[in-house]
C-alpha cells in the first residue's frame, strides 16, 4: 500500500492524496470516486512508482563528468551548431523558482543558445531586479520588460521577438531543463536536416527537487495529439515555421502552446516531426501549475477544446472536439448517407456465443446501415443449424457456408469477397456490444484520410480490459496494452481512455475500408491461418502509408478469451509456434521498435512499466 500511495502522490503524502480525491469528487461525483477506488484496488495501473523511478534515474539518467566531456567532444564534432533561442514568458513567479529556471539554461552543456525573456509587468519588484542582474551577468540572456500586462500569449510573442536563433524552445518561468537538453536537441537537428518540430519526454519535479511521473512518449501520434497535448514539453520549433503561422495567438491563453503546435503541424509532414525519447524537461508541480492537474487552470481545458475545433475547421474535418476531464474526444461526423458496413462473423457451432453476439449487434447498434455476414465453418450442431436457418430470413443477414479446415484468415477473406459494404467490420463470434455507438465511432474514424484499421476497446466479462491496442515486441511479437486492468482505468497518461494510433489492433473487432483491405491483400491465409494475422494485416496497412487507430469509445465484451490460456493440443501448439516464427522473420525489423510505444517502457510485460534497461542508446 505504501508503494501505491507513493505512485499516486509522487511521494508527497496524504494531504496531496486528499486534495486529489476532493478534485475527483468535484469533477466526477461519486462515480468518479468509485472509479478511482477500483483503480487503487488494482494497484494504480499506469502510474510509475516514484521510488522505482528514482532508482531508474540513478542508473540510466545521470551524467557524470566523463559523460559531460564526451558530450563536449560530440558538440565540437557537429557539422553545424544551430543557435537555439529559449523563449520564456515571465509573470510573477517565486524568485527562487525563476532563478532555478534561468540557471538550468545557463548550465547547459551545449553552449549555442540564447535565453529570450519577456516580463509581463510582474508586480513583485524582486523579479525585475533578478532579470536585470541575470542579463548583466550573461550576454546570452536577453530581457524585455513589457509596459502593460498582456497575459502569456502576448508575453510569449514579446520574448519571441528577441529570438535570433533558427530554432525556438519553450520554457516556463518555473520549470527546469536538464543539463544535456539542448545538446540532445542540437544533435537531433543536425542528424535530421528536414525536421521542423521536435518534442521530448518529460517528468514532474516537486518543490524539494524530487522527480516523478515521467511521461515516456511515443513517436508522432496524430490521433493521440488530438486527445491531449503530447507535444509539450520540451517543445522545439523551427523559428521560420513559428513566424509563418504568426506566433502565439491572443485569446488562447492557457493552451497557447497547444494552439501553436496545432497550427504548426498543419504546415509540415509527419516525417518532419521528431521525438527525442529522453526526459529533457522537468515540469514543476505547485498549486497554480497545470502540472498539478487541470483544475489548477480550468480555463486551459476550454481553450484547448477551442484550439482543436479551430484546427479541425482549418483542415476541413467534419468533427467536434470536447473536453472530457482527462483529455479531449473528437467526434467525427458521419456522412448524411452513412456507408454500408459489412460485419463479418466467422463461427462454428458455439450457439450461445453466436446468438449473444448477433442479438447484441441487432438490438444495441445505433449505426443505421449495415449487413451481417455469418461465415459458418462447418457447424454440425443441430440447434446451431436451426438458428442459422432462421436468422438468414432477416434481410440484413446472410449465412455463407465454408466447411474447409479452420483458417480464420481464409474465412474472412472469403466473406469479404461477398461483402457489399464500403466498409468491413471483422467481428469474433464471442463479442457482445456494450456501447450503442460503437460502430458509428469506428466508422467515423475509418473514414478519415489515411486511416487504415480501427480497433475497439474490448473488455472481459469481469470488466477488466482485454484489448486497448497492440504493442509490438511484447510476448515476442505483439501484446495487448493495459491487459487485465479495470475497465474504467485511464491507463498510462490516458492511453487506455483516449483515441490513439497503435501499430496494430485486434481483428476480434476491427473496422476498415474494403478498398484498404483489398489494397494490402487481406489477411494472410497461407502463412497465418490463426495467430497474428491481424498484426500482420495492420503492419501491411501501416507499410502502405495508413495509420491504425484504437478508440476507447467503442466498447464491447470479449467473452471467451479471459481464461482460454495456451492451447495444449500439440497440433495447434505446433501451428502457433510456426506462425510465431514466421512473424518474427517477416517483421523482424518492425518488431524491434514500435513507434507508438516508448523504448523507455518495458516489453517484458503489458503494463507500461519501466524498461530495465531502456532501449535507448546511452547519451554519452
Secondary structure, 3 states (H helix, E strand, C coil): CHHHHHHHHCCCHHHHHHHHHHHHHHHHHHHHHHHHHHHHHCCCCCCCCHHHHHHHHHHHCCCCHHHHHHHHHHHHHCCCCCCEEEEEEECCCCHHHHHHHHHHHHCCCCCCEEEEEEECCCCCHHHHHHHHHHHHHCCCEEEEECCCCCHHHHHHHHHHCCCCCCEEEECCCCCECCCCHHHHHHHHHHHCCCCCEEEEEEEEECCCCCEEEEECCCCCCHHHHCCCCCCCCCEEEEHHHHHHHCCCCCCCCCCHHHHHHHHHHCCCCHHHEEEEEEEEEEEECCCCCHHHCHHHHHHHHHHHHHHHHHHHHHCCCCEEEEECCCCEEEEECCCCCCCCEEEEEEECCCHHHHHHHHHHHHHHCCCCCEEEEEEECCCCCHHHHHHHHHHCCCCCEEEEECCCCCCHHHHHHHHHHHCCCCEEEEECCCEEECCCCHHHHHHHHHCCCCEEEEEEEEECCCCEEEECCEEECHHHCEEECCCCCECCCCCHHHCCCCCEEECECCCCEEEEEHHHHHHCCCCCCCCCCCCCHHHHHHHHHHHCCCEEEEEEEEEEEECCCCCCCCCCCHHHHHHHHHHHHHHHHHCCCHHHCCCCCCCCECCCCCCCCECCCCCCCCCC
